[in-house]
């Protein structure tokens, strides 16, 4: 089981998303994040998925 989990988590470094890995491993997203951090994985920057911000006007 650990080899399968380790292989799946390496998918993150290949571009897979944490939610995809969580679904594949049947773990929660939080657990996958924790496991990735414990393994010393360099995390990609988070994307802002919220509503678009209106640019501020310059004075």
N, C-alpha and C positions, 0 to 999 in steps of 0.2 A: 504493500500500500504506500509506503513512504517513497519508493522509487517512482511510482505513478504520480504521486503528489508533487515530488520534486520536478519531474518532467513537465507536468502541467504548469507549474509556477515559472519554469523557464520560458514558457510561452509569453510571459509578460515582457521579457527582454526582446522577444521577437516581434512585439507590437500588439499582442492581445490585451484586451482591457481587463481590469479587475473584475467587473461584473460578469464578463464572459468566463473567466477562470473560476469564479465562484460557482457559476451554474454547472460548469464542467466537472468540478470536484465535489459538488453538493455541500459546499460550505457557504457561510454567510460572507458578504463582501468585507465586513469588518475582520473576520478571521483571516481572509486572504491577505488583506493589508498587513495584519499583524505578522503573518508568516513571511511575507515578503520583506518586511522590516527586519525580522529576526534573522533572515538569511543574508542580510546586508545588501539587498537589491537596491540599485540606484533608481529612485522613483522619477517618472516623468512629471513635468509641471502639470498642475491641475488646470482644466479648462473652465472658463466661466460659461455655464449653460443657462444663465438667467436671461432676463430680457435685455435687449440692446440698450445701451446708455446713450443718451443724446449728448453730442459733444458740447462742451462749454464754449460760449462765445468769448472771444478775446476782446479785451477792452482797448 
